[in-house]
Amino acid sequence: MINPTNKVKAEWARTQTGDMSFFVDAPSGGESGHKVINVFSLSYNVVF
């Protein structure tokens, strides 16, 4: 149940890689550059 001491937070982050990215695992023979990455997160915080 949601009440004043509990919080729900939804976030969406979107980023685009440049020519090459060492943080993105590319498929074998593929490229890691020029990709758009979407990250969705949902959190529920409870305070006692």
PDB file of N, H, CA, C and O in Angstrom:
ATOM      1  N   MET A   1       0.841  -1.174   0.000  1.00  0.00           N
ATOM      2  CA  MET A   1       0.000   0.000   0.000  1.00  0.00           C
ATOM      3  C   MET A   1       0.895   1.249   0.000  1.00  0.00           C
ATOM      4  O   MET A   1       1.890   1.304   0.723  1.00  0.00           O
ATOM      5  N   ILE A   2       0.546   2.218  -0.789  1.00  0.00           N
ATOM      6  H   ILE A   2      -0.262   2.174  -1.376  1.00  0.00           H
ATOM      7  CA  ILE A   2       1.311   3.460  -0.857  1.00  0.00           C
ATOM      8  C   ILE A   2       0.730   4.453   0.143  1.00  0.00           C
ATOM      9  O   ILE A   2      -0.472   4.717   0.138  1.00  0.00           O
ATOM     10  N   ASN A   3       1.582   4.998   0.995  1.00  0.00           N
ATOM     11  H   ASN A   3       2.559   4.783   0.999  1.00  0.00           H
ATOM     12  CA  ASN A   3       1.168   6.020   1.948  1.00  0.00           C
ATOM     13  C   ASN A   3       2.250   7.089   2.014  1.00  0.00           C
ATOM     14  O   ASN A   3       3.234   6.971   1.283  1.00  0.00           O
ATOM     15  N   PRO A   4       2.134   8.122   2.841  1.00  0.00           N
ATOM     16  CA  PRO A   4       3.112   9.218   2.838  1.00  0.00           C
ATOM     17  C   PRO A   4       4.551   8.808   3.167  1.00  0.00           C
ATOM     18  O   PRO A   4       5.475   9.548   2.830  1.00  0.00           O
ATOM     19  N   THR A   5       4.775   7.658   3.812  1.00  0.00           N
ATOM     20  H   THR A   5       4.025   7.056   4.086  1.00  0.00           H
ATOM     21  CA  THR A   5       6.145   7.255   4.134  1.00  0.00           C
ATOM     22  C   THR A   5       6.751   6.342   3.070  1.00  0.00           C
ATOM     23  O   THR A   5       7.947   6.053   3.123  1.00  0.00           O
ATOM     24  N   ASN A   6       5.959   5.885   2.115  1.00  0.00           N
ATOM     25  H   ASN A   6       4.988   6.120   2.072  1.00  0.00           H
ATOM     26  CA  ASN A   6       6.448   5.028   1.035  1.00  0.00           C
ATOM     27  C   ASN A   6       6.452   5.821  -0.269  1.00  0.00           C
ATOM     28  O   ASN A   6       5.607   6.689  -0.491  1.00  0.00           O
ATOM     29  N   LYS A   7       7.418   5.504  -1.122  1.00  0.00           N
ATOM     30  H   LYS A   7       8.104   4.799  -0.942  1.00  0.00           H
ATOM     31  CA  LYS A   7       7.520   6.240  -2.382  1.00  0.00           C
ATOM     32  C   LYS A   7       7.775   5.279  -3.539  1.00  0.00           C
ATOM     33  O   LYS A   7       8.497   4.292  -3.399  1.00  0.00           O
ATOM     34  N   VAL A   8       7.174   5.582  -4.668  1.00  0.00           N
ATOM     35  H   VAL A   8       6.587   6.384  -4.782  1.00  0.00           H
ATOM     36  CA  VAL A   8       7.413   4.850  -5.908  1.00  0.00           C
ATOM     37  C   VAL A   8       8.124   5.805  -6.855  1.00  0.00           C
ATOM     38  O   VAL A   8       7.713   6.953  -7.021  1.00  0.00           O
ATOM     39  N   LYS A   9       9.190   5.322  -7.471  1.00  0.00           N
ATOM     40  H   LYS A   9       9.524   4.389  -7.336  1.00  0.00           H
ATOM     41  CA  LYS A   9       9.937   6.165  -8.396  1.00  0.00           C
ATOM     42  C   LYS A   9      10.190   5.386  -9.681  1.00  0.00           C
ATOM     43  O   LYS A   9      10.667   4.251  -9.643  1.00  0.00           O
ATOM     44  N   ALA A  10       9.872   5.995 -10.810  1.00  0.00           N
ATOM     45  H   ALA A  10       9.484   6.917 -10.841  1.00  0.00           H
ATOM     46  CA  ALA A  10      10.145   5.412 -12.125  1.00  0.00           C
ATOM     47  C   ALA A  10      11.098   6.344 -12.858  1.00  0.00           C
ATOM     48  O   ALA A  10      10.934   7.564 -12.847  1.00  0.00           O
ATOM     49  N   GLU A  11      12.095   5.744 -13.492  1.00  0.00           N
ATOM     50  H   GLU A  11      12.229   4.753 -13.500  1.00  0.00           H
ATOM     51  CA  GLU A  11      13.080   6.539 -14.241  1.00  0.00           C
ATOM     52  C   GLU A  11      13.303   5.918 -15.617  1.00  0.00           C
ATOM     53  O   GLU A  11      13.211   4.705 -15.805  1.00  0.00           O
ATOM     54  N   TRP A  12      13.595   6.787 -16.554  1.00  0.00           N
ATOM     55  H   TRP A  12      13.670   7.773 -16.401  1.00  0.00           H
ATOM     56  CA  TRP A  12      13.947   6.366 -17.902  1.00  0.00           C
ATOM     57  C   TRP A  12      15.185   7.152 -18.299  1.00  0.00           C
ATOM     58  O   TRP A  12      15.175   8.383 -18.301  1.00  0.00           O
ATOM     59  N   ALA A  13      16.239   6.443 -18.632  1.00  0.00           N
ATOM     60  H   ALA A  13      16.247   5.443 -18.630  1.00  0.00           H
ATOM     61  CA  ALA A  13      17.476   7.077 -19.094  1.00  0.00           C
ATOM     62  C   ALA A  13      17.731   6.618 -20.530  1.00  0.00           C
ATOM     63  O   ALA A  13      17.573   5.442 -20.856  1.00  0.00           O
ATOM     64  N   ARG A  14      18.118   7.544 -21.359  1.00  0.00           N
ATOM     65  H   ARG A  14      18.247   8.500 -21.094  1.00  0.00           H
ATOM     66  CA  ARG A  14      18.395   7.234 -22.757  1.00  0.00           C
ATOM     67  C   ARG A  14      19.721   7.877 -23.133  1.00  0.00           C
ATOM     68  O   ARG A  14      19.949   9.056 -22.862  1.00  0.00           O
ATOM     69  N   THR A  15      20.578   7.106 -23.748  1.00  0.00           N
ATOM     70  H   THR A  15      20.393   6.149 -23.968  1.00  0.00           H
ATOM     71  CA  THR A  15      21.874   7.633 -24.159  1.00  0.00           C
ATOM     72  C   THR A  15      22.253   7.051 -25.518  1.00  0.00           C
ATOM     73  O   THR A  15      21.728   6.020 -25.937  1.00  0.00           O
ATOM     74  N   GLN A  16      23.154   7.718 -26.180  1.00  0.00           N
ATOM     75  H   GLN A  16      23.581   8.556 -25.840  1.00  0.00           H
ATOM     76  CA  GLN A  16      23.631   7.262 -27.481  1.00  0.00           C
ATOM     77  C   GLN A  16      25.141   7.139 -27.425  1.00  0.00           C
ATOM     78  O   GLN A  16      25.823   8.029 -26.918  1.00  0.00           O
ATOM     79  N   THR A  17      25.668   6.033 -27.947  1.00  0.00           N
ATOM     80  H   THR A  17      25.114   5.309 -28.359  1.00  0.00           H
ATOM     81  CA  THR A  17      27.121   5.856 -27.962  1.00  0.00           C
ATOM     82  C   THR A  17      27.717   6.603 -29.149  1.00  0.00           C
ATOM     83  O   THR A  17      27.041   6.869 -30.143  1.00  0.00           O
ATOM     84  N   GLY A  18      28.973   6.927 -29.021  1.00  0.00           N
ATOM     85  H   GLY A  18      29.522   6.711 -28.214  1.00  0.00           H
ATOM     86  CA  GLY A  18      29.679   7.620 -30.097  1.00  0.00           C
ATOM     87  C   GLY A  18      30.203   6.628 -31.124  1.00  0.00           C
ATOM     88  O   GLY A  18      29.522   5.663 -31.470  1.00  0.00           O
ATOM     89  N   ASP A  19      31.409   6.868 -31.608  1.00  0.00           N
ATOM     90  H   ASP A  19      31.962   7.652 -31.327  1.00  0.00           H
ATOM     91  CA  ASP A  19      32.004   5.988 -32.620  1.00  0.00           C
ATOM     92  C   ASP A  19      32.274   4.593 -32.076  1.00  0.00           C
ATOM     93  O   ASP A  19      32.129   3.606 -32.797  1.00  0.00           O
ATOM     94  N   MET A  20      32.673   4.505 -30.788  1.00  0.00           N
ATOM     95  H   MET A  20      32.792   5.307 -30.202  1.00  0.00           H
ATOM     96  CA  MET A  20      32.978   3.222 -30.181  1.00  0.00           C
ATOM     97  C   MET A  20      32.732   3.330 -28.684  1.00  0.00           C
ATOM     98  O   MET A  20      32.964   4.385 -28.094  1.00  0.00           O
ATOM     99  N   SER A  21      32.267   2.258 -28.067  1.00  0.00           N
ATOM    100  H   SER A  21      32.078   1.401 -28.546  1.00  0.00           H
ATOM    101  CA  SER A  21      32.041   2.261 -26.631  1.00  0.00           C
ATOM    102  C   SER A  21      32.615   0.986 -26.027  1.00  0.00           C
ATOM    103  O   SER A  21      32.328  -0.115 -26.498  1.00  0.00           O
ATOM    104  N   PHE A  22      33.431   1.139 -24.977  1.00  0.00           N
ATOM    105  H   PHE A  22      33.664   2.034 -24.595  1.00  0.00           H
ATOM    106  CA  PHE A  22      33.973  -0.019 -24.276  1.00  0.00           C
ATOM    107  C   PHE A  22      32.993  -0.522 -23.222  1.00  0.00           C
ATOM    108  O   PHE A  22      33.216  -1.584 -22.640  1.00  0.00           O
ATOM    109  N   PHE A  23      31.904   0.222 -22.961  1.00  0.00           N
ATOM    110  H   PHE A  23      31.723   1.084 -23.434  1.00  0.00           H
ATOM    111  CA  PHE A  23      30.926  -0.160 -21.947  1.00  0.00           C
ATOM    112  C   PHE A  23      29.769  -0.972 -22.519  1.00  0.00           C
ATOM    113  O   PHE A  23      28.917  -1.447 -21.768  1.00  0.00           O
ATOM    114  N   VAL A  24      29.733  -1.135 -23.836  1.00  0.00           N
ATOM    115  H   VAL A  24      30.426  -0.749 -24.445  1.00  0.00           H
ATOM    116  CA  VAL A  24      28.664  -1.878 -24.492  1.00  0.00           C
ATOM    117  C   VAL A  24      29.257  -3.143 -25.093  1.00  0.00           C
ATOM    118  O   VAL A  24      30.232  -3.085 -25.842  1.00  0.00           O
ATOM    119  N   ASP A  25      28.664  -4.285 -24.762  1.00  0.00           N
ATOM    120  H   ASP A  25      27.871  -4.332 -24.154  1.00  0.00           H
ATOM    121  CA  ASP A  25      29.111  -5.556 -25.340  1.00  0.00           C
ATOM    122  C   ASP A  25      28.510  -5.712 -26.722  1.00  0.00           C
ATOM    123  O   ASP A  25      27.299  -5.871 -26.874  1.00  0.00           O
ATOM    124  N   ALA A  26      29.361  -5.664 -27.718  1.00  0.00           N
ATOM    125  H   ALA A  26      30.345  -5.535 -27.595  1.00  0.00           H
ATOM    126  CA  ALA A  26      28.900  -5.815 -29.098  1.00  0.00           C
ATOM    127  C   ALA A  26      28.891  -7.300 -29.462  1.00  0.00           C
ATOM    128  O   ALA A  26      29.707  -8.066 -28.950  1.00  0.00           O
ATOM    129  N   PRO A  27      27.984  -7.708 -30.331  1.00  0.00           N
ATOM    130  CA  PRO A  27      27.999  -9.096 -30.789  1.00  0.00           C
ATOM    131  C   PRO A  27      29.273  -9.385 -31.579  1.00  0.00           C
ATOM    132  O   PRO A  27      29.929  -8.464 -32.066  1.00  0.00           O
ATOM    133  N   SER A  28      29.610 -10.633 -31.701  1.00  0.00           N
ATOM    134  H   SER A  28      29.077 -11.381 -31.306  1.00  0.00           H
ATOM    135  CA  SER A  28      30.814 -11.021 -32.425  1.00  0.00           C
ATOM    136  C   SER A  28      30.781 -10.455 -33.839  1.00  0.00           C
ATOM    137  O   SER A  28      29.852 -10.717 -34.603  1.00  0.00           O
ATOM    138  N   GLY A  29      31.796  -9.685 -34.175  1.00  0.00           N
ATOM    139  H   GLY A  29      32.551  -9.472 -33.554  1.00  0.00           H
ATOM    140  CA  GLY A  29      31.876  -9.074 -35.493  1.00  0.00           C
ATOM    141  C   GLY A  29      31.029  -7.825 -35.645  1.00  0.00           C
ATOM    142  O   GLY A  29      31.012  -7.213 -36.713  1.00  0.00           O
ATOM    143  N   GLY A  30      30.317  -7.434 -34.574  1.00  0.00           N
ATOM    144  H   GLY A  30      30.331  -7.931 -33.706  1.00  0.00           H
ATOM    145  CA  GLY A  30      29.454  -6.254 -34.635  1.00  0.00           C
ATOM    146  C   GLY A  30      30.149  -5.022 -34.087  1.00  0.00           C
ATOM    147  O   GLY A  30      31.289  -5.093 -33.626  1.00  0.00           O
ATOM    148  N   GLU A  31      29.476  -3.918 -34.137  1.00  0.00           N
ATOM    149  H   GLU A  31      28.551  -3.860 -34.512  1.00  0.00           H
ATOM    150  CA  GLU A  31      30.012  -2.656 -33.651  1.00  0.00           C
ATOM    151  C   GLU A  31      29.291  -2.223 -32.379  1.00  0.00           C
ATOM    152  O   GLU A  31      28.120  -2.542 -32.172  1.00  0.00           O
ATOM    153  N   SER A  32      30.009  -1.493 -31.534  1.00  0.00           N
ATOM    154  H   SER A  32      30.960  -1.234 -31.702  1.00  0.00           H
ATOM    155  CA  SER A  32      29.400  -0.965 -30.313  1.00  0.00           C
ATOM    156  C   SER A  32      29.051   0.512 -30.460  1.00  0.00           C
ATOM    157  O   SER A  32      28.432   1.096 -29.571  1.00  0.00           O
ATOM    158  N   GLY A  33      29.439   1.108 -31.560  1.00  0.00           N
ATOM    159  H   GLY A  33      29.942   0.634 -32.283  1.00  0.00           H
ATOM    160  CA  GLY A  33      29.200   2.531 -31.766  1.00  0.00           C
ATOM    161  C   GLY A  33      27.861   2.814 -32.416  1.00  0.00           C
ATOM    162  O   GLY A  33      27.241   1.948 -33.033  1.00  0.00           O
ATOM    163  N   HIS A  34      27.438   4.058 -32.257  1.00  0.00           N
ATOM    164  H   HIS A  34      27.942   4.762 -31.756  1.00  0.00           H
ATOM    165  CA  HIS A  34      26.211   4.558 -32.882  1.00  0.00           C
ATOM    166  C   HIS A  34      24.980   3.737 -32.478  1.00  0.00           C
ATOM    167  O   HIS A  34      24.148   3.391 -33.317  1.00  0.00           O
ATOM    168  N   LYS A  35      24.881   3.434 -31.186  1.00  0.00           N
ATOM    169  H   LYS A  35      25.556   3.715 -30.504  1.00  0.00           H
ATOM    170  CA  LYS A  35      23.736   2.703 -30.637  1.00  0.00           C
ATOM    171  C   LYS A  35      22.965   3.613 -29.694  1.00  0.00           C
ATOM    172  O   LYS A  35      23.554   4.476 -29.044  1.00  0.00           O
ATOM    173  N   VAL A  36      21.656   3.427 -29.616  1.00  0.00           N
ATOM    174  H   VAL A  36      21.177   2.725 -30.144  1.00  0.00           H
ATOM    175  CA  VAL A  36      20.817   4.124 -28.653  1.00  0.00           C
ATOM    176  C   VAL A  36      20.435   3.111 -27.579  1.00  0.00           C
ATOM    177  O   VAL A  36      19.921   2.035 -27.886  1.00  0.00           O
ATOM    178  N   ILE A  37      20.690   3.461 -26.316  1.00  0.00           N
ATOM    179  H   ILE A  37      21.108   4.335 -26.067  1.00  0.00           H
ATOM    180  CA  ILE A  37      20.436   2.551 -25.200  1.00  0.00           C
ATOM    181  C   ILE A  37      19.382   3.176 -24.294  1.00  0.00           C
ATOM    182  O   ILE A  37      19.513   4.323 -23.866  1.00  0.00           O
ATOM    183  N   ASN A  38      18.335   2.406 -24.009  1.00  0.00           N
ATOM    184  H   ASN A  38      18.228   1.474 -24.357  1.00  0.00           H
ATOM    185  CA  ASN A  38      17.278   2.821 -23.093  1.00  0.00           C
ATOM    186  C   ASN A  38      17.380   1.980 -21.831  1.00  0.00           C
ATOM    187  O   ASN A  38      17.512   0.758 -21.901  1.00  0.00           O
ATOM    188  N   VAL A  39      17.317   2.633 -20.675  1.00  0.00           N
ATOM    189  H   VAL A  39      17.209   3.626 -20.617  1.00  0.00           H
ATOM    190  CA  VAL A  39      17.333   1.941 -19.386  1.00  0.00           C
ATOM    191  C   VAL A  39      16.105   2.388 -18.611  1.00  0.00           C
ATOM    192  O   VAL A  39      15.910   3.582 -18.381  1.00  0.00           O
ATOM    193  N   PHE A  40      15.279   1.431 -18.209  1.00  0.00           N
ATOM    194  H   PHE A  40      15.438   0.461 -18.396  1.00  0.00           H
ATOM    195  CA  PHE A  40      14.094   1.710 -17.426  1.00  0.00           C
ATOM    196  C   PHE A  40      14.296   1.141 -16.027  1.00  0.00           C
ATOM    197  O   PHE A  40      14.793   0.024 -15.882  1.00  0.00           O
ATOM    198  N   SER A  41      13.919   1.891 -15.001  1.00  0.00           N
ATOM    199  H   SER A  41      13.515   2.798 -15.119  1.00  0.00           H
ATOM    200  CA  SER A  41      14.006   1.380 -13.634  1.00  0.00           C
ATOM    201  C   SER A  41      12.774   1.814 -12.850  1.00  0.00           C
ATOM    202  O   SER A  41      12.208   2.883 -13.080  1.00  0.00           O
ATOM    203  N   LEU A  42      12.383   0.965 -11.930  1.00  0.00           N
ATOM    204  H   LEU A  42      12.843   0.096 -11.743  1.00  0.00           H
ATOM    205  CA  LEU A  42      11.243   1.217 -11.064  1.00  0.00           C
ATOM    206  C   LEU A  42      11.657   0.815  -9.661  1.00  0.00           C
ATOM    207  O   LEU A  42      12.127  -0.302  -9.445  1.00  0.00           O
ATOM    208  N   SER A  43      11.485   1.725  -8.701  1.00  0.00           N
ATOM    209  H   SER A  43      11.103   2.632  -8.876  1.00  0.00           H
ATOM    210  CA  SER A  43      11.862   1.412  -7.324  1.00  0.00           C
ATOM    211  C   SER A  43      10.721   1.771  -6.386  1.00  0.00           C
ATOM    212  O   SER A  43       9.927   2.674  -6.651  1.00  0.00           O
ATOM    213  N   TYR A  44      10.665   1.037  -5.288  1.00  0.00           N
ATOM    214  H   TYR A  44      11.310   0.304  -5.073  1.00  0.00           H
ATOM    215  CA  TYR A  44       9.654   1.239  -4.260  1.00  0.00           C
ATOM    216  C   TYR A  44      10.388   1.351  -2.933  1.00  0.00           C
ATOM    217  O   TYR A  44      11.024   0.391  -2.497  1.00  0.00           O
ATOM    218  N   ASN A  45      10.310   2.502  -2.290  1.00  0.00           N
ATOM    219  H   ASN A  45       9.793   3.282  -2.644  1.00  0.00           H
ATOM    220  CA  ASN A  45      11.034   2.758  -1.052  1.00  0.00           C
ATOM    221  C   ASN A  45      10.072   2.780   0.128  1.00  0.00           C
ATOM    222  O   ASN A  45       9.014   3.408   0.083  1.00  0.00           O
ATOM    223  N   VAL A  46      10.467   2.078   1.183  1.00  0.00           N
ATOM    224  H   VAL A  46      11.326   1.568   1.220  1.00  0.00           H
ATOM    225  CA  VAL A  46       9.660   1.987   2.393  1.00  0.00           C
ATOM    226  C   VAL A  46      10.455   2.561   3.543  1.00  0.00           C
ATOM    227  O   VAL A  46      11.633   2.244   3.706  1.00  0.00           O
ATOM    228  N   VAL A  47       9.819   3.409   4.350  1.00  0.00           N
ATOM    229  H   VAL A  47       8.862   3.667   4.218  1.00  0.00           H
ATOM    230  CA  VAL A  47      10.447   3.981   5.540  1.00  0.00           C
ATOM    231  C   VAL A  47       9.702   3.459   6.754  1.00  0.00           C
ATOM    232  O   VAL A  47       8.475   3.533   6.824  1.00  0.00           O
ATOM    233  N   PHE A  48      10.457   2.930   7.711  1.00  0.00           N
ATOM    234  H   PHE A  48      11.454   2.871   7.653  1.00  0.00           H
ATOM    235  CA  PHE A  48       9.846   2.405   8.935  1.00  0.00           C
ATOM    236  C   PHE A  48       9.982   3.395  10.055  1.00  0.00           C
ATOM    237  O   PHE A  48       9.528   3.133  11.169  1.00  0.00           O
TER     238      PHE A  48
END
